[in-house]
Amino acid sequence: MKKNYIRCIAMVVAILVTGVVNATELTDKLALLTAVSKVKELQSTDGLEKLVCFVNQQLDWDDASEGAFGQRVIIKHRGFDRPTVMVTEGYGAAYALNPNYQEELSTLLEANLVFVEHRYFLESTPQPCDWSHLTVKNSAGDYHHIRNLLREVYPGKWFTTGISKGGQTTMFYRSFYPNDVDGSVSYVAPLNKSLEDGRHEPFINQAGTSEERARIQAFQLEALKRRATVEPMFADYCVRKGYSFRVPVSEIYDLAVLEYSFAFWQWGDDVEQIPAVDASDSTYYKHLIDKCEPSYFSQQTPYTSFNVQAMRELGYYGYETGPFEEYLSVDYTEGYMRRVMIPEELSYIEFDANLYEHVNRFLEENDIPMMFIYGQYDPWTATGVTWLKGKKRMHVFVEPRGSHKARVGTMPEATQKEIMKILRRWSK
């Protein structure tokens, strides 16, 4: 009787405080967590219960007096007796609100999904925005708090996963809290050692076949040779889109052309789609814009938070200019992120290699259930942890000719079976 009374009270709290109309056992449990607020129902085409809520998080996990912010979390519920997969998203969570959204690992394991938007992105941006609290250590604290918060809701096994920057975040979180979860799957996750790491450029020069690389470089050279006719189209597009830049548009044109080879291999494009040398100027312009959208370098970029993290501790990549020097408008590209991609008031940020050294040492000295998936020709694989050898519980899989789209489901059939065998062993 007393238990039923408490349940009824929880249902009322869920309706009045969180705005959820149809209270369920899950919303009852969440309503009892004082750190959880603004719970709302979401639609899901697979018939599973899906909610979005906010979790109160400390800005600085070493100092509670620095304040707090709300972090957006999306939950897809299968059952309290099922394992749980936490997505350590590296960016915003808006796409996971889609009723059709499916996440690979939680689907493979038939697990609950806890999808966490990264701090300082979209709805999880503190106000006011103090950039000093945007650190990997603090973000790891966010996931640790959510894991502990939901421990009683989902008492079964827990796994973490993420793609690209989210894959990095999975790796980083595990390095700070290695015992929080039972297994981790990091997709296409780099581990960069400096702001312009230096390993990406030679990697790109070996990707694919010599014929494919020649086609890519021919397009880049031709785009630069046609600067007088193609760059005005490029500049007009930027004006129409309302983009502004910290440097002249001629340098942005250079960077877009240099970016082309990285983007090509990252997304696994088809060389047959590259315009021929005798194609029209408008064809060259449209293809360049399609593959290297200049908003990436603009002051209107939605990726300022990522750029700050890259400058501070995540690292990034540089460009090889040798084959193109004769046609570039700039003498060098070193330091382009500082000059171009972050607000001028943040240009004081210096790269700190401590994170790289911490994670590298953690991976060398430990052997815990972790899996890393890469694409063979994805430039981010250049700084991936493919060097892990001799481990029994850490596994690395590389998709042949794969790109940044490498997943369990894109692997050869035999590899998929091997991966599933490991995942089933982890989830027992």
Secondary structure as GFF3:
##gff-version 3
##sequence-region A 1 428
A	DSSP	alpha_helix	2	18	.	.	.	ID=ss1
A	DSSP	alpha_helix	25	31	.	.	.	ID=ss2
A	DSSP	beta_strand	36	42	.	.	.	ID=ss3
A	DSSP	beta_strand	49	58	.	.	.	ID=ss4
A	DSSP	three_ten_helix	64	66	.	.	.	ID=ss5
A	DSSP	beta_strand	68	77	.	.	.	ID=ss6
A	DSSP	beta_strand	84	88	.	.	.	ID=ss7
A	DSSP	three_ten_helix	94	97	.	.	.	ID=ss8
A	DSSP	alpha_helix	104	108	.	.	.	ID=ss9
A	DSSP	beta_strand	112	116	.	.	.	ID=ss10
A	DSSP	three_ten_helix	122	124	.	.	.	ID=ss11
A	DSSP	three_ten_helix	131	133	.	.	.	ID=ss12
A	DSSP	alpha_helix	136	149	.	.	.	ID=ss13
A	DSSP	beta_strand	158	163	.	.	.	ID=ss14
A	DSSP	alpha_helix	165	176	.	.	.	ID=ss15
A	DSSP	beta_strand	183	187	.	.	.	ID=ss16
A	DSSP	alpha_helix	200	204	.	.	.	ID=ss17
A	DSSP	alpha_helix	210	225	.	.	.	ID=ss18
A	DSSP	alpha_helix	227	241	.	.	.	ID=ss19
A	DSSP	alpha_helix	249	266	.	.	.	ID=ss20
A	DSSP	three_ten_helix	271	273	.	.	.	ID=ss21
A	DSSP	alpha_helix	281	291	.	.	.	ID=ss22
A	DSSP	three_ten_helix	294	297	.	.	.	ID=ss23
A	DSSP	alpha_helix	304	309	.	.	.	ID=ss24
A	DSSP	pi_helix	310	314	.	.	.	ID=ss25
A	DSSP	three_ten_helix	322	327	.	.	.	ID=ss26
A	DSSP	alpha_helix	336	336	.	.	.	ID=ss27
A	DSSP	pi_helix	337	341	.	.	.	ID=ss28
A	DSSP	three_ten_helix	344	346	.	.	.	ID=ss29
A	DSSP	alpha_helix	354	365	.	.	.	ID=ss30
A	DSSP	beta_strand	370	375	.	.	.	ID=ss31
A	DSSP	three_ten_helix	379	383	.	.	.	ID=ss32
A	DSSP	beta_strand	394	399	.	.	.	ID=ss33
A	DSSP	three_ten_helix	408	410	.	.	.	ID=ss34
A	DSSP	alpha_helix	413	427	.	.	.	ID=ss35
###
